[in-house]
Amino acid sequence: MKKISQNCYLFLLCGALSSFSLCAQGAVLVEDNFNGYSPVPESLPTGESPEIWKTTLTNANKTFTVVADTGNLFGQGTSNQFLNMAVTSYDTSLQPMAATNTFNSTQSGQISLDFYDPTGSTGDGWIMRWGTGNGNSTSAFALSIQDGSFYLYTGGSITKQDAVASYTQDTVNNLVVVFNNTGSALTYEGGTVASGMMDVWLNGTRVASGVSNTGNISTGTSLNSFNFVSKAQYVGSLYIDNLSIDSNASIPEPSESAAILLAATLLLAFLKRVKGRR
Ligand SMILES: [Ca+2]
């Protein structure tokens, strides 16, 4: 160990830090941890600045409410806040939807969020749609979170297809969807995703790859819209936190953490060595 020179430590440290910066770079297009809203409970859109959400289709039984995490469901303490997307009674009069404001358009990138899906819901779950607008025909990609599975949705009516992966209910999960609407394959740190496809990452592991787009939007088209919508017969709640949409795919997160850990370890070793020489 003593034979490793200071220069060597510095070289390794720089390498670890630069790999971290490569992981971390990227343009954040949308970001909401729901902690800035006050007082809670508060409905979306909040009217506060910056207003991340522009449209919510709600009624008395279909609500999007920022609440305090009094049960510490997300493990970030009871002062944490999250979004509760709840439907208490189904009727055909309204398909509830929460949509972000239009963001700087991108053809590829990733959507990341933490979610907690309590058991006990019925019907189809919440569908994430993103594209050039907030309707079915303007959705480039669509994936639902429902009763322990992610389901693909495609076609002009955003029709439910097979489940692409599963997750555990009644606990917090991290979902990252890498999407590629460019005309060619996208290589990112975690893999390669073909044109018009998405990769699905759950808690740092890729659980589905090459998942199809809706077929409604041509590849090569830039996307600028995101929403949550629930459709057929859904009654239940889904809790969302730490939503971000980024124009770059920066996963896998664990390697980012590993790079930080490696940098910290090397720095500590270097400082110990310097101290030991004095
Ligand atoms: Ca939060």
Boltz pocket constraint, residues with backbone or C-beta under 6 A from the ligand:
constraints:
  - pocket:
      binder: B
      contacts: [[A, 33], [A, 34], [A, 35], [A, 80], [A, 81], [A, 82], [A, 241], [A, 242]]
      max_distance: 6.0
